Amino acid sequence: MGSDRVTLKIPRPLYERLRCVIEGTGFRSVNEFVVHVLRDLVAEAEESSPALTPEEIRIIRERLRKLGYL
């Protein structure tokens, strides 16, 4: 029986910062928040065109860097 989820590892300091960021919001967990942000990033990239422009790639990389993924 396979799972439809995988585990992503992020630095603990980033996790703690995100936990503070979501306090008082509708997000129930850091995981829920991160999934939301990543879905938004992907949807935004897909809406613009089938192929990403160099500028879109730069923007996505910058957002991921700010989230601590790069």
C-alpha positions in Angstrom: 0.0 0.0 0.0 1.6 3.3 -1.1 1.4 6.7 0.4 0.4 9.8 -1.4 2.6 12.0 0.8 6.4 12.4 1.2 8.5 14.1 3.9 10.5 17.2 3.3 13.1 18.2 5.7 13.7 21.9 6.6 16.1 23.5 9.1 14.6 23.6 12.6 15.2 27.4 12.9 13.1 27.9 9.8 10.4 25.6 11.1 10.3 27.6 14.4 10.1 30.9 12.5 7.2 29.6 10.4 5.5 28.4 13.5 5.5 31.9 14.8 4.4 33.3 11.5 1.3 31.2 11.4 0.2 31.9 14.9 -3.3 33.5 14.9 -3.9 32.5 11.3 -6.2 29.8 9.9 -3.3 27.4 9.4 -3.3 24.5 11.7 0.3 23.5 11.2 3.6 24.5 9.6 3.1 21.7 7.1 -0.3 23.0 6.0 1.2 26.5 5.5 4.2 25.2 3.5 1.9 23.2 1.3 -0.3 26.2 0.7 2.7 28.4 -0.2 4.2 25.8 -2.6 0.8 25.2 -4.3 0.5 29.0 -4.8 4.0 29.2 -6.3 3.3 26.3 -8.7 -0.1 27.6 -9.7 1.4 31.1 -10.4 4.1 29.5 -12.5 1.6 27.4 -14.4 -0.8 30.2 -15.1 1.8 32.4 -16.7 2.8 30.0 -19.5 3.7 26.3 -20.0 7.4 27.1 -19.9 8.9 29.3 -17.3 10.8 32.4 -18.3 14.2 33.2 -16.8 12.5 36.0 -14.7 9.9 33.6 -13.4 12.6 31.1 -12.4 14.5 33.9 -10.7 11.3 34.9 -8.7 10.6 31.3 -7.7 14.2 30.7 -6.6 14.1 33.9 -4.5 10.9 32.9 -2.8 12.2 29.4 -2.1 15.5 31.0 -0.8 13.5 33.2 1.6 11.6 30.2 2.8 15.0 28.5 3.5 14.7 25.8 0.8 17.7 27.1 -1.2 
